[in-house]
Amino acid sequence: MIEIKNVIFTNSKANFLNWLLCFVNHLLPLRIKFSSESFVALVNKKKEALITLEKDSKSKKRFKITKLILEENSTSTAIELINYAITRYRAMGAQSFYVVVDELQADLLNIFKNELNFRNCGIEYLYKINQTNTNYSLFLKPFKKEFLKAVCDFFNENINSFNRFLFSREQYQFLNNCLKYVFIDEETNKFLGYFEVATKNKIDFYINFSIDFTYNIYIIDAIKMINSKLKRKYKKFNLYIKIKDYFMNSKELLAILNENNFEFVSKSQILAKDYYKLQKNENLFKNAKIIFNDPTTA
């Protein structure tokens, strides 16, 4: 018999304050949850699978699966767990779910695509920044609340039209805890770029961005400036940048990074499922052991 619980009800060794915060988060409505949430599947009181979901850029309706841990031969249990988490969040108002899976993880791709009917809706390329030259001519401005509407419009307009439903943002989603910068044409006050730097551990930093097609080449200066600012604050850190192919100029940006010898890290498929396209899962993937933990940010 499979029993599914919030992980806070199965961890007796948890710090009481952390447990209390997780418990409060568990009770809150979806729109005001302040932390990720994990669920565990128990078979004969033994943990067989765990899943973690978190808001995508503070979205109240879009969630990212950031962790999936399966014991060997427990894939059928994991499928039930994932469906439970999705059904629970859908009932609370969630509209879509997605996961970013490295293309080298064939077994995991098979589970999400073939067993759970997630659809492929994009590719995410991850590069590591190893630049020692920090000379740059582009000066990004710190993000201000007064830029909110213009930045939101700019960001969404640069997403391919057929991907906007899933990846577009609302204005409140830019009021996150990331370091944020904007690239503005001083003469016309036109927004030409938006950059946010996210981290979960203050060691690994990830640049998510959108830049105007005609100013692609300035991505190098933007990276150098962000790298330089981080060096002033942190003695040791790793800096990465994500290129997502649902932005209209992704091919040109990939070419620029490759030409400038940035270190390629991974190519991942972005798989999504929304309640409009929910399908029944009838097949089970057998005999697998998979540990999945997405260390990046949305």
SULLIN-V143892 format. One record per backbone hydrogen bond with DSSP energy under -0.5 kcal/mol. NH is the residue of the N-H (numbers start at 1). CO is the residue of the C=O. If there is no record, write none. Layout:
NH|CO ; NH|CO
This chain:
3|42 ; 5|40 ; 7|38 ; 9|6 ; 10|7 ; 11|7 ; 12|10 ; 14|11 ; 19|15 ; 20|16 ; 21|17 ; 22|18 ; 23|19 ; 24|20 ; 25|21 ; 26|22 ; 27|23 ; 28|24 ; 32|29 ; 33|30 ; 37|53 ; 39|51 ; 40|5 ; 41|49 ; 42|3 ; 42|40 ; 43|46 ; 44|1 ; 44|42 ; 46|43 ; 48|41 ; 49|41 ; 50|69 ; 51|39 ; 52|67 ; 53|37 ; 54|64 ; 56|62 ; 57|55 ; 59|56 ; 63|96 ; 64|54 ; 65|98 ; 66|52 ; 66|64 ; 67|52 ; 68|292 ; 69|50 ; 70|290 ; 71|48 ; 73|288 ; 74|71 ; 74|288 ; 78|74 ; 79|75 ; 80|76 ; 81|77 ; 82|78 ; 83|79 ; 84|80 ; 85|81 ; 86|82 ; 87|83 ; 88|84 ; 89|85 ; 90|86 ; 91|87 ; 92|88 ; 93|90 ; 94|89 ; 95|61 ; 96|61 ; 97|273 ; 98|63 ; 99|271 ; 101|99 ; 101|269 ; 103|267 ; 105|102 ; 106|104 ; 109|105 ; 110|106 ; 111|107 ; 112|108 ; 113|109 ; 114|110 ; 115|110 ; 115|111 ; 116|111 ; 118|112 ; 119|272 ; 121|119 ; 121|270 ; 122|270 ; 124|268 ; 125|243 ; 126|266 ; 127|241 ; 128|263 ; 129|239 ; 130|128 ; 134|132 ; 140|138 ; 141|182 ; 143|180 ; 147|144 ; 148|145 ; 151|147 ; 152|148 ; 153|149 ; 154|150 ; 155|151 ; 156|152 ; 157|153 ; 158|154 ; 158|155 ; 159|156 ; 160|246 ; 163|160 ; 164|160 ; 164|161 ; 167|163 ; 168|164 ; 173|170 ; 174|171 ; 175|172 ; 176|174 ; 179|197 ; 181|195 ; 182|141 ; 183|193 ; 184|182 ; 185|190 ; 186|184 ; 189|185 ; 190|185 ; 192|183 ; 193|183 ; 194|210 ; 195|181 ; 196|208 ; 197|179 ; 198|196 ; 198|206 ; 200|204 ; 205|203 ; 205|238 ; 206|198 ; 207|240 ; 208|196 ; 208|206 ; 210|194 ; 212|192 ; 215|212 ; 216|213 ; 218|215 ; 219|216 ; 220|217 ; 222|218 ; 223|219 ; 224|220 ; 225|221 ; 226|222 ; 227|223 ; 228|224 ; 229|225 ; 230|226 ; 231|227 ; 232|228 ; 233|229 ; 233|230 ; 234|230 ; 238|203 ; 240|205 ; 241|127 ; 242|207 ; 243|125 ; 244|242 ; 245|123 ; 245|243 ; 247|244 ; 248|158 ; 250|247 ; 253|249 ; 254|250 ; 255|251 ; 256|252 ; 257|253 ; 258|254 ; 259|255 ; 260|256 ; 261|258 ; 262|257 ; 263|128 ; 264|262 ; 265|126 ; 266|126 ; 268|124 ; 269|101 ; 270|122 ; 271|99 ; 271|269 ; 272|119 ; 273|97 ; 275|95 ; 277|274 ; 278|275 ; 282|280 ; 286|284 ; 292|68 ; 294|66 ; 295|293
